[in-house]
Structures are given as C-alpha cells and as structure tokens.
Amino acid sequence: MGEFMMVLLHAATNAHILHLQSRKYAEHQALAGFYAELPDLVDSLVENIQGLTEELIEYPTVYWAPDVTGLDELRQLKDYVKANRNELPADSEIQNAVDEIASLINSTIYKLKFLE
C-alpha cells in the first residue's frame, strides 16, 4: 500500500514540475488543477485505510521522476492505478476513494488532450 500512495504523491510533485515547465497555457492550467487536488484525495484515502485497518502504512523511499509530458505522466498513472488498486482493501469506501482519484486522472487527461 505504501508504494501505491507514494506513486500518487509523487504524481502530484511530478505534475507540479511539468506545470512549471509547460509552454502551453491549457496544459499549465490542467496540471495546476491536478497537483492542487490530488494530495487531498490521497490524504483522504490514506486516512480511510489506516482507520479501517487500524495500522499505519509504511512508505518506500524511492522517487519516480516525471515523464516527458504531462499527458504521458497521467496516462502512466492511470495505468498504474488500474493495475494496482486491487492491492488495497476491497471495502467500498476505499475503492470509492480510489475512484475519485481515477476520475481526477481521467478528467485531467481529457483537458491535456483536447483543450488548448
């Protein structure tokens, strides 16, 4: 679980880095919204899991650097969440919190791909 959370937290940092490097206003704004929202969603997910399991999550100390573009970064994150969400508790409140994160990823991909 710790790796899952770290990937999400690093995604916020990476989106912030890519936001600062963007030369396109729409991308700049889309990534700003993403990195502003994601940490609160991850915080809620972690607190839900720790409340459910009554155990603290342990975190790895590995950093995953950002991809070349915001769209590539978000696509990889979407695939990661989809492939690894089954590592988290199956309880509906946990999976609903993951759904909120997946929804933010999807809407950001839409903005990065179609808005200029």
ChimeraX attribute file (.defattr): number of C-alpha atoms within 10 A of each C-alpha:
attribute: neighborCount
match mode: 1-to-1
recipient: residues
	/A:1	16
	/A:2	15
	/A:3	15
	/A:4	17
	/A:5	19
	/A:6	19
	/A:7	19
	/A:8	20
	/A:9	20
	/A:10	18
	/A:11	25
	/A:12	22
	/A:13	19
	/A:14	22
	/A:15	28
	/A:16	21
	/A:17	17
	/A:18	22
	/A:19	24
	/A:20	12
	/A:21	13
	/A:22	16
	/A:23	10
	/A:24	11
	/A:25	12
	/A:26	17
	/A:27	25
	/A:28	19
	/A:29	15
	/A:30	20
	/A:31	28
	/A:32	19
	/A:33	16
	/A:34	22
	/A:35	20
	/A:36	14
	/A:37	14
	/A:38	21
	/A:39	19
	/A:40	13
	/A:41	18
	/A:42	21
	/A:43	13
	/A:44	15
	/A:45	21
	/A:46	19
	/A:47	16
	/A:48	15
	/A:49	21
	/A:50	13
	/A:51	11
	/A:52	13
	/A:53	11
	/A:54	10
	/A:55	9
	/A:56	12
	/A:57	14
	/A:58	11
	/A:59	12
	/A:60	12
	/A:61	8
	/A:62	10
	/A:63	11
	/A:64	11
	/A:65	12
	/A:66	19
	/A:67	16
	/A:68	9
	/A:69	16
	/A:70	26
	/A:71	20
	/A:72	14
	/A:73	18
	/A:74	24
	/A:75	16
	/A:76	14
	/A:77	18
	/A:78	18
	/A:79	11
	/A:80	14
	/A:81	19
	/A:82	13
	/A:83	10
	/A:84	12
	/A:85	16
	/A:86	10
	/A:87	10
	/A:88	14
	/A:89	14
	/A:90	11
	/A:91	10
	/A:92	9
	/A:93	14
	/A:94	19
	/A:95	16
	/A:96	13
	/A:97	18
	/A:98	20
	/A:99	15
	/A:100	15
	/A:101	22
	/A:102	17
	/A:103	13
	/A:104	19
	/A:105	19
	/A:106	16
	/A:107	13
	/A:108	23
	/A:109	23
	/A:110	13
	/A:111	17
	/A:112	22
	/A:113	13
	/A:114	10
	/A:115	11
	/A:116	9
